[in-house]
Amino acid sequence: MADHRPRHRVEGLQRQERQLRQPVETGGENAVSHGVDIGPSRGPAPPDNAVIAALTAALDKLNRGLMTLSMCALILTALVLTYSVVSRYFFNAPTDWQDEASVFMLVGVTFFTTAFVQHHRGHIGIEAVAGLLPRRVNAVRLFIVDVASLLFVAFFTWKSWLLFHEAWVDGQTTSSTFAPPLWIPYSMMAAGMTLLSLQLLLQTLARLTNKPEHAA
């Protein structure tokens, strides 16, 4: 059926449609999310202090490398467990190393990615009162949270290095027949928590040195 609408009305509707699509295509503030973000992730703004900004950028590069390594380890863990199941149930050839190998890799994946997630403020937090507080009060609250988190993580880091030292000196192993040394997971846990402590320290220093409009 032919469209008998005047040409100027059709052009007007097309122009309105383009205007509505523009914020979505350019990623404006009112862009509509369709559930899948295929664009590059935007990290937080760099700190105002040049030294802290340089240290943050260097730590971010290290965290990105560890994130890539962790993704590979996660895929390898899935392959190891799949091989174990296939070998046991289809070829009647059980293995005794897959559990420890998988757990050790998952420990590395868990702790090596914590600093990267913290850099993007991606850890789970309760923001029930964030919208009820004034901006300045909320900035103070966030600073207190960062300091408290830093103290807890620093204590966790210290205990992790103690566990690593004890496992290394005493030659501790798992109780299985495979018996891999326990210093391997403890070292990854300690290294990951150290990176998380550094990340929290840099973010806390950034809050102290940033300009007021960027500190919140």
C-alpha positions in Angstrom: 0.0 0.0 0.0 1.4 3.4 -1.0 2.3 5.9 1.7 0.2 9.1 1.1 1.7 11.1 4.0 3.2 14.5 2.8 6.9 14.4 2.1 7.7 17.0 4.8 5.9 14.9 7.5 8.0 11.9 6.5 11.2 13.9 6.6 10.2 15.3 10.0 9.6 11.9 11.5 12.9 10.6 10.1 14.7 13.6 11.6 13.1 13.0 15.0 14.1 9.3 14.9 17.7 10.2 14.2 17.7 12.6 17.1 16.4 9.9 19.4 19.0 7.5 18.2 22.0 9.9 18.6 22.4 9.7 22.4 22.4 5.9 22.3 24.9 5.7 19.4 27.3 8.2 21.0 27.0 6.8 24.5 25.6 9.9 26.1 24.3 10.2 29.6 20.8 9.2 28.6 21.9 6.3 26.4 19.7 3.2 26.6 21.3 0.0 27.8 20.3 -3.2 26.0 21.8 -5.5 28.5 25.2 -6.1 26.7 27.9 -3.5 26.8 30.2 -4.1 23.8 32.2 -0.9 24.1 35.5 -0.5 25.8 35.3 -0.2 29.6 36.1 3.2 31.0 38.3 3.2 34.0 38.2 5.8 36.8 39.7 9.2 36.2 43.4 9.4 37.0 44.5 11.1 40.3 45.4 14.7 40.2 48.8 14.1 41.8 51.4 13.2 39.1 53.3 10.7 41.2 50.2 8.9 42.4 48.8 8.9 38.9 52.0 7.3 37.5 52.0 4.6 40.2 48.3 4.0 39.6 48.9 3.6 35.9 51.8 1.2 36.4 49.8 -0.9 38.9 46.9 -0.9 36.4 49.1 -2.4 33.7 50.2 -5.1 36.1 46.6 -5.8 37.1 45.6 -6.1 33.5 48.3 -8.6 32.8 47.3 -10.7 35.8 43.7 -10.5 34.6 44.6 -12.0 31.3 46.7 -14.7 33.0 43.7 -15.4 35.3 41.4 -15.8 32.4 43.8 -18.3 30.8 44.0 -20.2 34.2 40.2 -20.3 34.5 40.0 -21.9 31.0 42.8 -24.3 31.9 40.9 -25.3 35.1 37.8 -26.1 33.1 39.9 -28.2 30.7 41.6 -30.1 33.6 38.3 -30.9 35.3 36.8 -32.0 31.9 39.8 -34.2 31.3 39.5 -35.8 34.7 35.8 -36.6 34.2 36.3 -38.0 30.8 39.3 -40.0 31.9 37.5 -41.5 34.9 34.1 -42.4 33.5 35.0 -43.2 29.8 38.4 -44.7 30.1 38.4 -46.0 33.7 41.7 -44.1 34.4 41.2 -41.9 37.4 43.7 -39.1 38.2 44.9 -37.9 41.6 46.1 -34.5 40.7 43.2 -32.6 39.2 41.6 -31.4 42.5 44.7 -29.7 43.8 45.7 -28.3 40.4 42.2 -26.9 40.0 42.0 -25.4 43.5 45.5 -23.9 43.2 44.6 -22.2 39.9 41.3 -20.9 41.3 43.1 -19.5 44.3 45.4 -17.6 41.9 42.4 -16.4 39.8 40.6 -15.2 42.9 43.4 -13.2 44.5 45.2 -12.0 41.4 42.1 -10.2 40.2 41.1 -8.4 43.4 43.2 -5.4 42.8 41.9 -5.0 39.2 38.3 -5.1 40.5 39.1 -2.6 43.2 40.7 -0.3 40.7 37.2 -0.1 39.0 35.4 -0.1 42.3 33.7 -3.3 41.4 33.6 -5.1 44.7 30.3 -5.6 46.4 29.3 -2.7 48.6 26.1 -1.5 50.4 25.1 2.0 49.1 21.8 2.2 51.0 22.7 5.6 52.6 24.7 7.0 49.7 21.7 8.8 48.2 20.6 10.2 51.6 23.8 12.0 52.5 25.1 15.3 51.3 28.0 15.2 48.9 30.6 16.3 51.4 29.4 13.8 54.1 29.3 11.0 51.5 32.9 11.8 50.5 34.0 11.5 54.2 32.1 8.2 54.4 33.8 6.8 51.4 37.2 7.9 52.7 36.5 6.1 56.0 35.5 3.0 54.1 38.7 3.1 52.1 40.9 3.5 55.3 39.0 0.7 57.1 39.4 -1.6 54.0 43.1 -0.8 53.8 43.7 -1.7 57.4 41.8 -5.0 57.1 43.5 -6.0 53.8 46.9 -5.0 55.2 46.4 -7.3 58.2 45.2 -10.1 55.8 48.3 -9.6 53.7 50.6 -9.9 56.7 48.9 -13.1 57.8 49.1 -14.5 54.2 52.9 -13.9 54.1 53.2 -15.6 57.5 51.3 -18.7 56.1 53.6 -18.7 53.1 56.7 -18.5 55.2 55.6 -21.4 57.4 54.6 -23.6 54.5 58.0 -22.9 52.8 60.1 -23.5 55.9 58.2 -26.6 57.1 57.7 -28.1 53.7 54.0 -28.4 54.1 52.0 -30.3 51.5 48.5 -31.4 51.0 47.3 -34.7 52.4 46.5 -36.3 49.0 48.7 -38.8 47.2 49.7 -36.1 44.8 50.9 -33.9 47.7 51.8 -30.6 46.1 53.5 -28.0 48.3 51.2 -25.6 50.1 53.5 -22.6 49.6 52.2 -22.4 46.0 48.6 -21.3 46.9 49.8 -19.3 49.9 52.2 -17.3 47.7 49.5 -16.4 45.2 47.2 -15.4 48.1 49.9 -13.2 49.6 50.9 -11.6 46.3 47.3 -10.9 45.4 46.5 -9.3 48.8 49.7 -7.2 48.5 48.5 -5.8 45.2 45.1 -5.1 46.7 46.7 -3.3 49.6 48.7 -1.2 47.2 45.6 -0.4 45.2 43.7 0.7 48.3 46.6 2.7 49.5 46.9 4.6 46.1 43.1 5.2 46.1 43.2 6.5 49.7 46.1 8.8 48.8 44.3 10.0 45.7 41.3 11.0 47.9 43.6 13.1 50.1 45.5 14.8 47.2 42.7 15.2 44.6 41.0 18.6 44.1 37.7 19.0 45.9 35.6 18.5 42.8 37.3 15.2 42.1 37.7 13.9 45.6 34.1 12.6 46.0 
